[in-house]
Amino acid sequence: MKARTPYRHSTRFSMVATPASRAIVAPSMLSCDLSNLCRDSQLMLDFGADWLHMDVMDGHFVPNLTFGPPVIAGIRNSLPDVVYLDCHMMVTNPAKWVEPMSKAGCSCYNFHYESEMPEGGHKALIQTIKDAGMKVAMTLKPTTPVDVLFPFLDDLDMVMIMTVMPGFSGQKFMADQMPKIDAIRSRAPLLDIQVDGGVSPKTVDQCTKAGANVIVAASAIWGSDDRAGVIKILRDSVLSHGKGCIPFEHGRDCIPAPADRKALSTVMESRTS
């Protein structure tokens, strides 16, 4: 059987066309009808989702066990190539899964700061993920102080702040995590900041006012009779409270690379000084 070429998301970037941050809604597919995962993935896109958020759990880093590279590959093969698969890696050894997830079609490899690191530490893992052709993000548990992320902000495509303890959906939103988002946004005005855990139409404004522009939601979307309406409410919150946010453009990867993001930030600062 012919080997599958690893999926590589476009890295084209235009300083003129890229806003400071984009309004992105990424439904968590863990809460869908898992017996119809590919069908429900397409359904979310039809309802206006920008990304698909895939919760990969190994049963060790967190107590739950979900899906891995074969399932990601199945979703990738069932959807258009431009669909962005945002994979939250709740695994003890994230370096082990970089190559399998790249081959499966992962767009963004989002690992936990608290997980075990290879030789060379977090920086080495970040580079390994980039070399595998994926975007790279780092996530914090609620119990981890935000300042551990600061040395890596220039190397990352996205950071994620969890507003529940990782492992299960349906938990209560932790509003005391908002200062973390604000601290990151003040240091990285062009970085994608994702929030995950208990986010709903009732709590999303707290996230977007703090500076989040990538919204992950599970129960709020899947438990609603108007899923498209919930997605719109979440996106509208980013557009209302985010600075310079515009709707995500499907089929176009306009995430600034870290070097380009730093250059654009310098240009923006010179225009306002």
C-alpha positions in Angstrom: 0.0 0.0 0.0 1.3 3.5 -0.9 2.5 5.4 2.1 0.5 8.5 2.9 2.3 11.8 2.5 2.3 13.8 5.8 -0.3 16.6 5.7 1.4 20.1 5.6 -0.7 23.1 6.2 0.1 26.2 4.0 2.6 28.6 5.6 1.9 31.5 3.2 1.7 34.8 5.0 0.9 38.4 4.0 1.6 41.2 6.4 -1.0 43.3 4.7 -3.8 40.7 4.8 -3.2 39.3 8.3 -5.1 41.0 11.1 -3.8 41.3 14.7 -5.9 38.2 15.5 -8.7 36.3 14.0 -12.1 35.2 15.3 -12.0 31.4 15.4 -14.5 28.9 16.8 -13.3 25.3 17.2 -15.9 22.8 18.3 -14.6 20.0 20.4 -15.3 16.8 18.6 -15.1 14.7 21.8 -18.7 15.7 22.5 -20.1 14.6 19.1 -21.7 11.3 18.3 -18.5 9.4 18.1 -20.1 6.6 16.0 -20.6 9.3 13.3 -17.4 11.3 13.9 -16.7 12.1 10.2 -20.4 13.0 9.6 -20.4 15.3 12.6 -17.1 16.9 11.7 -18.6 18.0 8.3 -21.8 19.1 10.1 -19.8 21.5 12.3 -18.1 23.0 9.3 -21.6 23.4 7.6 -22.7 25.2 10.8 -19.8 27.7 10.5 -17.0 26.2 12.6 -13.6 27.4 11.6 -11.4 24.6 13.0 -12.1 21.2 14.5 -10.7 20.6 18.0 -9.5 17.1 18.5 -8.9 16.0 22.2 -6.3 13.3 22.1 -5.9 11.6 25.5 -3.6 8.7 26.4 -5.3 7.5 29.6 -2.1 8.4 31.5 -1.6 12.2 31.4 -5.3 12.4 32.0 -7.5 9.5 33.2 -9.7 9.4 30.0 -8.7 7.6 26.8 -9.9 8.9 23.5 -8.6 8.7 19.9 -5.2 8.8 18.3 -3.5 9.0 14.9 -5.7 6.4 13.1 -8.8 8.3 13.9 -7.2 11.7 13.0 -6.2 10.1 9.7 -9.8 8.9 9.1 -11.1 12.4 9.6 -8.5 14.0 7.4 -9.2 11.6 4.6 -13.0 12.3 4.8 -12.7 16.1 4.7 -11.2 18.7 2.3 -7.5 19.3 2.8 -8.0 22.9 3.9 -9.9 21.8 7.0 -7.7 22.7 10.1 -7.4 19.9 12.6 -6.4 21.5 16.0 -5.1 18.6 18.1 -4.9 19.0 21.8 -2.4 16.4 22.9 -3.2 15.4 26.5 -0.4 12.8 26.5 2.5 12.1 28.9 5.1 11.8 26.1 4.2 14.3 23.4 7.5 13.8 21.5 6.5 10.2 20.8 3.4 11.2 18.8 4.8 14.0 16.6 5.6 11.9 13.6 2.4 9.7 13.8 0.2 12.8 14.1 1.9 14.6 11.3 1.4 11.6 9.0 -2.2 11.4 10.1 -2.9 15.0 9.0 -2.7 17.1 12.2 -2.6 20.8 11.4 -1.7 22.1 14.8 0.1 20.0 17.5 -0.9 21.4 20.8 1.1 19.9 23.7 1.0 20.5 27.5 3.8 22.4 29.2 3.4 20.0 32.1 4.0 16.8 30.1 7.4 15.0 29.9 9.9 16.7 27.6 12.6 15.1 25.4 16.3 16.0 25.7 16.6 19.7 25.0 13.3 20.5 26.7 10.3 22.5 25.4 12.4 24.3 22.8 13.5 21.0 21.2 10.0 19.7 21.1 8.7 22.9 19.5 11.4 22.6 16.8 10.6 18.9 16.2 6.9 19.7 15.6 7.8 22.5 13.2 10.2 20.2 11.3 7.3 17.7 11.0 5.3 20.4 9.1 2.7 21.3 11.7 1.8 24.4 13.6 2.8 24.3 17.3 0.9 25.3 20.4 1.4 25.0 24.1 -1.2 24.5 26.8 -1.4 25.3 30.5 -3.4 23.5 33.1 -5.3 25.8 35.5 -2.8 25.0 38.3 0.3 26.1 36.3 1.4 29.7 36.6 1.3 31.7 33.3 4.8 33.0 33.4 6.3 29.6 32.4 5.0 30.3 28.9 6.7 33.7 28.5 10.0 32.4 27.2 8.3 30.5 24.4 5.9 33.0 23.0 8.0 34.0 20.1 8.4 30.4 19.1 4.7 29.4 19.2 1.8 29.7 16.8 -0.7 29.6 19.6 -1.1 29.2 23.3 -4.1 27.7 25.1 -5.3 28.4 28.6 -7.5 25.7 30.1 -10.4 26.9 32.2 -11.2 23.4 33.5 -8.9 20.6 34.5 -8.1 18.5 31.3 -9.6 15.2 30.7 -13.4 15.5 30.6 -16.0 17.8 29.0 -18.9 19.4 30.9 -16.9 20.9 33.8 -17.6 24.3 35.3 -15.8 27.3 33.8 -13.0 28.7 35.9 -13.1 32.5 35.6 -10.0 32.9 37.7 -7.9 31.9 34.7 -8.7 35.2 32.8 -5.7 37.1 34.2 -3.5 34.5 32.4 -5.0 35.3 29.0 -4.6 39.1 29.7 -1.0 38.6 30.7 -0.2 36.7 27.4 -2.2 39.2 25.3 -0.3 42.1 26.7 3.0 40.5 25.7 2.0 38.9 22.4 -0.6 41.1 20.7 -0.5 39.1 17.4 -0.5 35.6 18.9 -3.5 33.3 18.7 -4.8 32.7 22.2 -7.1 29.7 22.7 -9.4 29.1 25.6 -10.9 25.7 26.4 -13.2 24.5 29.2 -16.7 25.4 30.1 -16.9 28.1 27.4 -20.5 29.0 26.5 -22.5 32.0 25.4 -22.7 32.8 29.1 -18.9 32.8 29.7 -17.3 33.6 26.4 -17.3 37.4 26.9 -15.0 37.0 29.9 -12.6 35.1 27.7 -12.7 37.5 24.7 -12.5 40.6 26.9 -9.3 39.2 28.4 -7.8 38.6 24.9 -8.8 35.2 23.7 -9.5 34.9 20.0 -9.8 31.1 19.5 -12.8 29.6 21.2 -13.1 25.9 22.0 -16.6 24.8 23.0 -18.0 21.3 23.6 -21.2 20.9 25.6 -22.4 24.5 24.7 -22.5 23.6 21.0 -23.4 19.9 21.0 -26.0 20.3 23.7 -27.8 23.1 21.9 -30.8 22.8 19.5 -29.3 25.7 17.5 -25.6 24.7 17.1 -25.0 27.1 14.3 -26.5 29.9 16.5 -24.1 29.1 19.3 -21.1 29.1 17.0 -22.2 32.5 15.8 -22.6 33.9 19.3 -19.1 32.7 20.2 -17.5 34.2 17.1 -19.4 37.5 17.5 -18.0 37.8 21.0 -14.5 37.7 19.6 -15.4 40.3 16.9 -17.1 42.5 19.5 -14.3 42.4 22.2 -11.2 41.5 20.3 -8.8 44.2 19.0 -8.6 44.1 15.2 -10.3 40.7 14.9 -11.9 39.7 11.6 -13.7 36.4 10.7 -11.5 33.5 9.8 -11.0 32.9 6.1 -11.7 29.3 5.2 -9.0 27.6 3.1 -6.4 30.3 3.9 -3.8 29.9 6.6 -3.1 33.4 7.7 -1.4 32.6 11.0 1.8 34.7 11.1 5.0 32.7 11.5 6.7 33.7 14.7 9.4 35.7 12.9 6.9 37.5 10.7 4.7 38.1 13.8 7.6 39.8 15.5 8.3 42.0 12.4 4.6 42.9 12.1 4.4 43.8 15.8 7.4 46.2 15.3 5.7 47.9 12.3 2.4 48.3 14.3 4.2 49.8 17.3 6.0 52.3 15.0 2.7 53.4 13.5 1.2 54.1 16.9 4.2 55.8 18.5 
